[in-house]
């Protein structure tokens, strides 16, 4: 049953001098439960100057405009406005949780600490600050914060969720599940706890349970973007591309420029008319494995080995990319040596290139300290992200220790995903280890 607050004029709400944080958070939920309510706020945003003209300062008016954007889910539009605004509890809290939405946990910690200093009695601020500490990997500080919060806000769903996340991020999944379930008992249908439960089932390979929970979340508002993306990926894995496309389309209905949803929707739509030939994929993998074999392990005459070094051939793939003319231009390299190479390639079901000299390859990106880069710095498909989490592959260095066949042995990871990984690593000038 809607309360008087739920049905209050949004103009009256946003023109109020002091808007409690808990009210802002609740607005984000209630605005999305009704198309009319959302449309009302979108219209209000267009005349934000009129709505906020009675507020005490221009700074507060700008912060309130950012609040409207945040409530609508337009986080990326809200952030630049909030970053320019002068300090206030409302600004610090919204900028902090916006940074969390954008994966900028360390930046979120600083902002939410400011909000906490302004009001340590607000459970939303306390729980969000603890969450930021967890996501930034500051587990000891987060634990201290959660211990204090547990005493002060006993039974609060947001605090229980943050406690679950603290366990979750350290790999204590049983404890995490207990905390998420406690949060859902305190607040039935607590969306974020429900999502983490679904995601944990997803990681553990319990697709049936994960789908059941994701489908519950699918009916909730505001739309939970990661729910729809993950559910779409599961449907893709099951070959139900029409349902996958529907999931991704629902994200685009709310956020038309969401890059990952655009990519996933495009792939799912293409898959509706694509026949997947599993035998062809296996044949392709076999060829890939052959091409990656180092020539140093093969038996060649000294003249042929010198010719291979002369042309910079390190793998069978490098060799197959060369032409007869390139070898015959090497001094003292004759047709006998050429026949040795051709016979070797024929034994592998390959042959020399017939297209003449290939263009010089583009210089690889400098490697530098790429092994320490976090994989979360890159955009990955949902399927690949799940594999990384399952095998605790956190950095580029972790990934380079794996071979393609190891990853292909994983459930639901195929050649398309391997190609995506290859392309990303190629931009860094590195590649996964040979078979």
Order of alpha helices (4+ residues) and beta strands (2+ residues): alpha-alpha-alpha-alpha-alpha-alpha-alpha-alpha-alpha-alpha-alpha-alpha-alpha-alpha-alpha-alpha-alpha-alpha-alpha-alpha-alpha-alpha-alpha-alpha-alpha-alpha-alpha
